[in-house]
């Protein structure tokens, strides 16, 4: 009976379940924060990629237009 009482008293003084639950909750919160951070980086990367594609599209378009003979642009179809 003394050992049982000592065991119960030990559990009351050292609430392992509280510690485990707190650690689990903290881990979940860290995971959520990491996901938010990753999402923010992903969105930033997509904006940068879109900017780079816009620059590339402009360069390609200018190159294509520069190869069209000037007279072809000025002629009107009847």
PyMOL commands that set and color helices and strands:
alter all, ss='L'
color gray80, all
select helices_A, chain A and resi 2-13+16-66+70-74
alter helices_A, ss='H'
color red, helices_A
deselect
rebuild
show_as cartoon
